[in-house]
């Protein structure tokens, strides 16, 4: 699975995901020079690449609703949190989220339920 990390999340998550989850090819938008692109441009590029977008931005929900998939959305609703906490949340949820995405779910929400 190809996973694009939106600009609202730390680009370092991509490297961590690549080390921790070999089946996921994660890239930050900044590594692709898309960090300043508008949501529609990112959405269209992800569609062409058949990538999943991981984002905190609810605008992507509207785009998936309006245009359908691809791309699928891994919607992060944890609010502002440290990179360490974000990694801990993903360690608990990313395997199941990836399984659901691979089964065709268009949107998966990940939140921090302490």
N, C-alpha and C positions, 0 to 999 in steps of 0.2 A: 504494500500500500504506500502511496505517495502522500505525504502530509506536509502542508504548507503552514508555517507558524506566522500568524498575523503580527503586524507591527505593535499591537497593544500588549504583546507577550514578549518575554525576553528571548532574543535570538539564541542565547546559550541553551535554551530548551531543545533546540534542534540537535545539537551535538550530543546532549545527554540522551535524548530519545534514540538516536542512531547507535549509541554505545549499549543502551539497555534493552532495546527492542530491535533485534536484527531484521525482522520481517517488515519493519517500517522504515521508509526512506524519508526522513524529515529534512526540510529546508526552511530557513527563515526567509521572510519576504525581503529583508535587507540584503541577504546573500544573493538575491536575484534582482537587486535594484528595483524592487517594487514597493519599498517601504513608504513612498510618497504617492503611490498610485491610488486612485479613488476605488471605492468598493466594487463598482461595476467592472472596471478594468481588471481587478484581481479576480473577480468571479469568472469573467470570460476567459482569462488566461488559465485558471484552474480547471475550467470546463475542458479546454483544449488539451490540457495535460492529464486529464482524468485524476486530478489530485483532490484530496480532502482538505478543507480549510479548517484550521483550529483557530478560533477567535473568541474574544469577549464581546465583539461588536454585534449588536442585535440587528443591524442593517442586513447582515448576511441571512438572517432568518427570513426577512422580507424577500430577498432575492431568490432564495430557494423556493419560497412559497409562490412567487410570481413566475419564475422560469423553470422550476423543477431541477432535477439533478441530471448529470453531474454539474457542479461538484456537490458532494455531501458536506455536511457541517458538523464539526466537533465543537459544540458551543460551551465555552467555559464561563460559569456563573459564580466563580469564587470571590469576585471583587478583587480589590488590591491585596496582594499577598506577596510574601518573599519568594524568591526562586526556590529556596529549600522547601517551603511549604507546598508550592506548586508541584514540585517533583514528588513529594509525599502523596499528594492527592492523585497525581497521575499513576504512581506505583500501585495504588489501590484500584484504579478504575480503567486504565488504558487497555489492558488485555481484553476485558469484556466489551469496552467501547469499540475496539477494533473488530472484534467478532461480530458485533451488531452492524457495524458499517459494512463489513464484507458480506453480511446476509442481505444487504440492501436498504437498511434503515436510512432515511434521508438526513435526519438530524438526531444527534446524540448530545444530551446535556450532561455536563460534568460539574458538580458543585461540591463545596467543601462542607460536609455535614459532620461536624465534630461532635 
